[in-house]
Amino acid sequence: MKTKEIIESSTDELLTKRRDLRQERLHLRLQQQSGQLEQPSRLRLLRRDVARIETVLSQRAKETEKK
């Protein structure tokens, strides 16, 4: 997910996307533990996407505090 897409998304969409990505990451970690994970690099991408979303959400929260 690109940063531009994240910035243009609404807060509700970001919260939903973050929840979905975390859930997918959990399933991939379970697959990794059982030795069935086909794309280990997907875990890294998910972690980074979640971090990007959380960064944008925290920036928005700070902006609303200033107002």
C-alpha positions in Angstrom: 0.0 0.0 0.0 1.4 3.3 -1.0 1.8 6.2 1.4 -0.3 8.5 -0.9 -3.2 6.0 -0.8 -3.0 5.9 3.0 -3.0 9.7 3.3 -6.0 10.1 1.0 -8.0 7.5 2.9 -10.4 8.4 5.6 -9.7 7.6 9.2 -12.4 4.9 9.3 -11.0 3.2 6.3 -7.5 3.3 7.8 -8.8 1.7 11.0 -10.5 -1.0 9.1 -7.5 -1.6 6.9 -5.2 -1.8 9.9 -7.4 -4.4 11.6 -7.5 -6.5 8.4 -3.7 -6.3 7.9 -3.1 -7.3 11.5 -5.4 -10.2 11.2 -3.7 -11.3 7.9 -0.3 -11.0 9.6 -1.5 -13.2 12.5 -2.6 -15.9 10.0 0.7 -15.7 8.1 2.7 -16.0 11.4 0.6 -19.2 12.2 1.5 -20.5 8.8 5.1 -19.7 9.4 5.1 -21.6 12.6 3.6 -24.7 11.0 6.1 -24.4 8.1 3.4 -23.7 5.4 4.3 -20.1 4.6 5.0 -19.6 0.9 6.0 -15.9 0.9 8.0 -15.0 4.0 8.5 -11.5 2.6 4.8 -10.8 2.9 5.1 -10.6 6.7 7.6 -7.8 6.3 5.4 -5.9 3.9 2.4 -6.2 6.2 4.4 -5.0 9.2 5.5 -1.9 7.2 2.0 -1.2 5.9 0.6 -1.3 9.5 3.4 1.0 10.6 2.6 3.5 7.8 -1.1 3.5 8.7 -0.4 4.0 12.4 1.9 6.9 11.6 -0.8 8.6 9.6 -3.4 8.0 12.3 -1.1 9.4 15.0 -0.4 12.5 12.9 -4.1 13.0 12.4 -4.7 12.6 16.1 -2.1 15.3 16.8 -3.6 17.6 14.3 -7.0 17.3 16.0 -5.5 18.0 19.4 -4.0 21.2 18.2 -7.4 22.5 17.0 
